[in-house]
Amino acid sequence: MGVSGEDIQFSDEVAKQLGISVECKSRSSIGVYSFYEQAVQHSNKNFREPVVVIKQNRSKPLVVIDAEYFIKLLLHYTTKPEEYRKYYDMYIEIKDAYAKDLVK
């Protein structure tokens, strides 16, 4: 069992700047992916980013977007324009390293 609390621990400075709390889940199958694939097919026709809004009874709606697009949005709204590329490049390096680790 892992440590309780947020799955990604930000420094105080970063947490204050981003204002988000991240919970990560990885399963062999998650039903929302079929909804997302449908959004991808629609978005390919009009060159827009796919977004899925899901809601279950008596719960708040949730929005599902691609992680890379999420990072772009986050950086756009939380960094100075001159710093955006640096942080985005750092994200790509981390993502690529993580992907290589998963393939092993």
Rosetta blueprint (number, residue, H / E / L):
1 M L
2 G L
3 V L
4 S L
5 G L
6 E L
7 D L
8 I L
9 Q L
10 F L
11 S L
12 D H
13 E H
14 V H
15 A H
16 K H
17 Q H
18 L H
19 G L
20 I L
21 S L
22 V L
23 E L
24 C L
25 K L
26 S L
27 R L
28 S L
29 S L
30 I L
31 G L
32 V H
33 Y H
34 S H
35 F H
36 Y H
37 E H
38 Q H
39 A H
40 V H
41 Q H
42 H H
43 S H
44 N H
45 K H
46 N H
47 F L
48 R L
49 E L
50 P L
51 V L
52 V E
53 V E
54 I E
55 K L
56 Q L
57 N L
58 R L
59 S L
60 K L
61 P L
62 L E
63 V E
64 V E
65 I L
66 D L
67 A H
68 E H
69 Y H
70 F H
71 I H
72 K H
73 L H
74 L H
75 L H
76 H H
77 Y H
78 T H
79 T L
80 K L
81 P H
82 E H
83 E H
84 Y H
85 R H
86 K H
87 Y H
88 Y H
89 D H
90 M H
91 Y H
92 I H
93 E H
94 I H
95 K H
96 D H
97 A H
98 Y H
99 A H
100 K H
101 D H
102 L H
103 V H
104 K L
